[in-house]
Amino acid sequence: MKTATITFGVLFYLKKQKTSTQGKAPICARVTVNGKRTEISIKRSINANEWDERKGMAKGSRKETIELNMFLNQFKAKIINTYQQMVLTDVPIDGPAIRDKILGTNHLAPTLISLMEYHNEQQLHKLAPGTMKNYHTTQRYVKKFLMEKLYRNDVVLSQLTYKFILDFESYLFNYVPKDHQKPLNNNGIMKHIERLRKMINMAVKLDWLTKDPFASFKKHFDKVERESLNNQELVALTNKEFPIERLRNVRDMFLFSCYTGLAYIELAELTPNKIVTGIDGGLWISTSRAKTDTGVRVPLLPQAIELIDIYRDDPRVLNNSTVFPVISNQRMNGYLKEIADLCGITKTLTFHIARHTFATTVTLSNGVPIESVSKMLGHTSIRTTQIYAKVVESKLSEDMGRLCARLGNDL
């Protein structure tokens, strides 16, 4: 296997600023790996006038001088041998790692792969399963990049540079999937970069890394128009008769999300005890967003209550103690493509479009304030809601019509 080019050098020098009162200065070994210097103290000292700076050795032919130079040669050989062993075993190489092996310390220089594994272990019970799955995907891309472009299986954190980030970004842009996946688009690549950046930030906070390689990096997301169903499509979906039960079930769960704004994971975890009596005496959903653990309370519209009632005695929901007979998100999205074809909907239907539909067609387009919509969606920032919830043209036309009428009456 081809190996990445590593520059390596060893020399001995006097640390004159540490000269003792007896006039002796300590001798240090300087190990340089890829231009980065690491100092190793060899626990020997000598007078400056007895040292040959050009050769990096003691001058003279006295017995003590010969013995010192033999020691220096042996120490240098040990450093070179350690470096070569690290190359052969394909372990991450840098000056501190070589120094630790030479001095026999137990400290191992933290690496990028060990950081990612530590991050995933720490965040396992804090992040939603879907989010953790994304972090594992990012980790797989990093491993591919290391092997295919750097010809190694890991890299020590101290070797991470701004160029490393740019090279990884370039690798993702040029990555050609070997299976049936689509090539990564810009926003998908930026999400991988964003996740890597969060892990690197953890290393900085842990003092595993002194300098943030992302300090000068700027993300650039493309603006994406959030797809949603319009009124006509929502009515067509509602009124369509499906003789096949699995399609009928998926349609109903999709519609429920259109009228409540729940994401797939929140619908999957919706249990009867999360349907409560609200402040107005009506039925509300009281749950939390799996993604952010933010509390969510949504008053149920009549359409949503009707959908709950359909499945109240369904053996599948009774057995699982859920509100709906939920299947996997992947299967759900597969059936939604069938449903879209049968309803004459040309948009690529995925379950998350239901959440967008709630934000636009069901709420904002009917005059619900964006602050209320943001609260029901469980967003921690109203700016997120502004991205999700575009105001459709019919609402703009309606608002301007009311303004025209008001202006006409005032004249």
C-alpha positions in Angstrom: 0.0 0.0 0.0 1.2 3.5 -0.8 2.2 5.5 2.2 1.8 9.3 2.7 5.0 11.3 2.6 6.2 12.2 6.1 9.2 14.5 6.6 11.3 13.4 9.6 14.6 14.6 11.1 16.6 14.5 14.4 19.3 16.7 15.7 20.9 17.6 19.0 21.4 21.1 20.3 22.2 23.1 23.4 19.5 24.8 25.3 21.7 27.8 26.2 19.0 29.7 28.0 19.1 27.0 30.7 22.9 27.3 31.3 23.7 26.5 34.9 26.0 28.5 37.2 28.7 26.0 36.4 28.5 27.1 32.7 26.9 23.9 31.5 23.9 23.9 29.2 21.5 20.9 28.8 21.6 18.9 25.6 18.2 18.3 23.9 17.1 16.2 20.9 14.9 18.0 18.4 12.5 15.7 16.5 10.9 17.3 13.5 7.9 15.6 11.8 6.3 17.4 8.9 7.9 20.6 9.9 6.7 20.5 13.5 9.4 20.4 16.2 9.3 18.5 19.4 11.9 18.7 22.1 13.2 15.7 24.1 15.5 16.2 27.1 18.3 13.6 27.1 19.4 14.4 30.7 23.0 15.4 29.7 24.8 18.8 29.8 28.0 20.2 28.5 30.0 23.5 28.3 29.1 25.6 25.2 32.8 25.8 24.1 32.9 22.0 24.0 29.9 21.7 21.7 30.0 21.5 17.9 26.8 23.2 16.7 27.2 22.2 13.1 27.6 18.5 13.8 25.3 18.4 16.9 28.0 16.6 18.9 30.6 17.2 21.6 34.1 18.3 20.4 37.4 16.6 21.4 38.9 13.2 22.0 38.7 12.9 25.7 37.2 9.7 27.1 34.2 11.6 28.5 33.6 13.2 25.1 33.8 9.9 23.2 31.3 8.3 25.7 28.9 11.2 25.4 28.9 11.1 21.6 28.3 7.3 21.7 25.4 8.0 24.0 24.1 10.6 21.5 24.4 8.2 18.6 22.5 5.5 20.5 19.8 7.9 21.5 19.4 9.1 17.9 19.3 5.5 16.7 16.5 4.8 19.3 14.5 7.8 17.9 14.9 6.6 14.3 14.0 3.0 15.2 10.9 4.2 17.1 9.9 6.3 14.1 10.4 3.4 11.7 8.4 1.0 13.9 5.5 3.5 13.9 5.6 3.7 10.1 5.6 -0.1 9.8 2.7 -0.5 12.2 0.7 2.3 10.5 0.1 4.2 13.8 -0.4 8.0 13.8 3.0 9.7 13.8 4.0 13.1 15.3 6.8 14.4 17.5 4.9 14.1 20.8 4.0 10.5 20.0 7.6 9.6 19.3 8.8 11.5 22.5 6.2 9.5 24.6 7.5 6.2 23.3 11.1 7.2 23.8 10.5 8.3 27.4 8.2 5.4 28.1 5.3 7.5 29.3 1.8 6.0 29.2 0.3 9.0 27.5 -0.9 8.4 24.0 -1.4 11.4 21.7 -5.2 11.7 21.0 -6.2 10.8 17.5 -9.1 11.8 15.3 -10.7 8.4 15.3 -10.4 8.1 19.1 -12.0 11.6 19.4 -15.0 10.6 17.2 -15.5 7.4 19.2 -15.3 9.4 22.5 -17.7 12.0 21.2 -20.2 9.3 20.1 -19.9 7.5 23.4 -20.5 10.7 25.4 -23.5 11.8 23.2 -25.2 8.4 22.9 -27.8 9.2 25.5 -28.0 12.9 24.8 -28.8 12.9 21.0 -31.7 11.3 19.2 -31.0 7.9 17.4 -31.3 9.6 14.0 -28.8 12.3 14.9 -26.3 9.6 16.2 -26.8 7.7 13.0 -25.7 10.8 11.1 -22.6 11.1 13.3 -21.6 7.5 12.5 -22.1 8.2 8.8 -19.7 11.2 9.1 -17.2 9.0 10.9 -17.3 6.5 8.0 -16.6 9.3 5.5 -13.7 10.5 7.6 -12.2 7.0 7.7 -12.6 6.6 3.9 -10.9 9.9 3.4 -8.0 8.9 5.6 -7.5 5.6 3.8 -8.0 6.8 0.2 -6.3 10.2 0.4 -3.8 10.0 3.2 -3.2 6.2 3.0 -3.5 5.7 6.8 -6.2 4.6 9.2 -5.9 7.5 11.7 -4.2 10.8 12.4 -3.1 12.5 15.6 -5.2 15.6 16.4 -2.1 17.8 16.4 -1.7 17.1 12.7 -5.1 18.6 11.8 -4.8 21.8 9.8 -7.0 24.1 7.8 -5.7 22.3 4.7 -7.0 19.0 6.2 -10.5 20.4 6.4 -10.3 21.8 2.8 -9.0 18.4 1.5 -11.8 16.6 3.4 -14.4 19.0 1.9 -13.0 18.5 -1.6 -13.0 14.7 -1.1 -16.7 14.8 -0.2 -17.6 16.9 -3.3 -15.8 14.4 -5.5 -16.9 11.3 -3.8 -18.6 8.8 -6.1 -20.8 6.3 -4.3 -20.2 2.6 -5.1 -23.7 1.5 -4.2 -27.2 3.0 -5.1 -26.7 6.2 -3.1 -26.9 9.5 -4.8 -23.8 11.7 -4.8 -23.6 14.1 -1.9 -25.0 17.6 -2.6 -23.5 20.8 -1.1 -25.9 20.9 1.9 -25.2 17.2 2.7 -21.5 17.9 2.6 -21.9 20.9 4.9 -23.8 18.8 7.4 -20.8 16.4 7.5 -18.4 19.3 7.9 -20.6 20.7 10.6 -20.6 17.4 12.6 -16.9 17.1 12.3 -16.5 20.6 13.5 -18.6 19.9 16.6 -16.3 16.9 17.4 -13.2 19.0 16.9 -14.7 21.7 19.2 -15.0 19.0 21.9 -11.3 18.2 21.5 -10.4 21.9 22.0 -12.6 22.1 25.1 -10.8 18.9 26.4 -7.4 20.5 25.8 -6.6 17.7 23.3 -6.0 20.3 20.7 -4.5 23.7 21.1 -5.5 25.2 17.8 -8.9 24.9 16.1 -8.3 24.0 12.4 -11.8 25.3 11.7 -11.0 28.8 12.9 -10.9 30.2 9.3 -13.4 27.8 7.7 -16.7 29.2 6.5 -19.7 26.9 5.8 -21.9 27.7 2.8 -25.3 26.2 2.7 -27.5 26.5 -0.5 -30.9 28.0 0.1 -33.5 25.3 -0.2 -37.2 25.8 -0.8 -39.0 23.6 1.7 -41.5 21.4 -0.1 -45.1 21.1 1.3 -48.5 20.1 0.1 -51.0 22.8 -1.0 -54.7 22.8 -0.1 -55.7 21.0 -3.3 -53.1 18.2 -2.7 -54.1 17.9 1.0 -57.8 17.5 0.0 -56.9 15.0 -2.7 -54.9 12.9 -0.2 -57.7 13.1 2.4 -60.5 12.1 0.0 -58.6 9.3 -1.8 -60.0 5.8 -1.0 -57.2 3.2 -0.6 -58.3 -0.5 -0.8 -54.8 -1.6 0.5 -54.6 -1.3 4.3 -50.9 -0.5 4.5 -51.3 2.5 2.2 -54.4 3.6 4.1 -52.5 3.4 7.4 -49.5 5.4 6.1 -51.8 8.0 4.6 -53.6 8.5 7.9 -50.3 8.9 9.9 -49.0 11.3 7.3 -52.2 13.4 7.5 -52.0 13.3 11.3 -48.5 14.9 11.1 -50.0 17.5 8.6 -52.4 18.6 11.3 -50.0 18.4 14.3 -46.5 19.1 12.9 -45.0 16.0 14.5 -41.8 14.6 13.0 -41.7 10.8 12.3 -39.9 9.9 15.6 -42.4 11.9 17.7 -45.3 10.1 15.9 -43.6 6.8 16.5 -43.2 7.5 20.2 -46.7 9.0 20.6 -48.5 7.1 23.3 -52.1 7.6 24.7 -50.7 9.2 27.9 -49.3 12.0 25.8 -52.8 13.0 24.7 -54.0 15.3 27.6 -56.7 17.8 28.4 -55.4 21.3 27.6 -56.1 24.7 29.2 -59.2 25.1 26.9 -60.7 21.8 27.9 -59.8 20.3 24.5 -57.4 17.5 23.7 -53.7 18.4 23.3 -50.5 16.6 22.5 -48.0 17.0 25.3 -44.6 15.6 24.3 -41.0 16.7 23.6 -39.0 17.0 20.4 -36.6 14.0 20.1 -34.1 16.2 18.3 -33.8 19.0 20.9 -35.6 17.6 23.9 -37.8 20.8 23.8 -41.3 20.6 25.3 -44.1 20.6 22.7 -47.8 21.2 23.3 -50.2 21.1 20.3 -54.0 21.6 20.5 -55.6 18.9 18.4 -57.6 19.9 15.4 -60.8 17.9 14.7 -59.1 16.2 11.7 -56.4 14.9 14.0 -58.9 13.7 16.6 -60.8 11.7 13.9 -57.6 10.0 12.8 -56.8 9.0 16.4 -60.3 7.5 16.8 -59.8 5.3 13.7 -57.0 3.4 15.5 -58.3 3.5 19.0 -59.1 -0.3 19.1 -56.5 -1.5 16.5 -54.7 -4.6 17.9 -51.4 -3.3 16.8 -51.6 0.0 18.8 -53.1 -1.8 21.8 -50.2 -4.3 21.7 -47.5 -1.6 21.4 -49.3 1.0 23.6 -49.0 3.6 20.8 -51.6 5.9 19.1 -50.8 4.6 15.6 -49.5 1.4 14.0 -46.1 2.8 13.2 -43.7 1.2 10.7 -40.1 2.2 10.0 -39.5 5.6 8.4 -37.9 4.0 5.4 -40.9 1.8 4.7 -43.2 4.8 5.4 -41.4 6.9 2.8 -41.5 4.0 0.3 -45.3 3.7 0.6 -45.7 7.5 0.4 -44.2 7.4 -3.1 -47.0 4.9 -4.0 -49.6 7.1 -2.4 -48.4 10.2 -4.3 -48.7 8.4 -7.6 -52.2 7.2 -6.8 -53.3 10.7 -5.8 -51.7 12.4 -8.8 -49.2 14.3 -6.6 -46.0 15.0 -8.5 -44.0 16.1 -5.5 -41.5 13.6 -4.0 -43.5 12.7 -0.9 -41.6 12.0 2.3 -42.9 11.9 5.8 -41.1 15.2 6.8 -43.2 17.0 4.1 -46.1 16.6 6.5 -44.3 18.8 9.1 -43.7 21.5 6.4 -47.4 21.3 5.4 -48.4 21.9 9.0 -46.2 24.9 9.1 -47.4 26.5 5.8 -50.7 25.3 4.5 -52.4 24.4 7.7 -51.2 27.1 10.1 -49.4 30.1 8.7 -51.6 30.3 5.6 -54.7 30.4 7.9 -53.4 33.3 9.9 -51.8 31.5 12.9 -49.0 33.8 14.1 -45.4 32.5 13.4 -44.7 32.7 17.2 -47.4 30.1 17.9 -46.3 27.9 15.0 -42.7 28.0 16.2 -43.9 26.9 19.7 -46.0 24.0 18.3 -43.1 22.8 16.1 -40.8 22.8 19.2 -38.3 25.2 17.6 -35.8 26.8 19.9 -35.4 29.8 17.6 -38.1 31.5 15.5 -35.4 31.8 12.7 -35.8 28.0 12.2 -39.5 28.4 11.8 -38.9 31.1 9.2 -36.9 28.6 7.1 -39.6 25.9 7.4 -42.6 28.1 7.0 -42.9 30.0 3.7 -46.1 32.0 3.3 -47.8 30.7 0.2 -49.0 33.0 -2.6 -52.7 32.5 -1.9 -52.1 33.9 1.7 -50.2 36.9 0.3 -53.1 37.5 -2.2 -55.7 37.2 0.6 -53.8 39.6 2.9 -53.4 42.2 0.1 -57.1 41.8 -0.8 -58.0 42.7 2.8 -55.6 45.7 2.6 -57.2 46.9 -0.6 -60.7 46.7 0.9 -59.6 48.5 4.0 -57.9 51.3 2.0 -61.0 51.6 -0.2 -63.3 52.0 2.8 -61.0 54.7 4.2 -61.2 56.8 1.1 
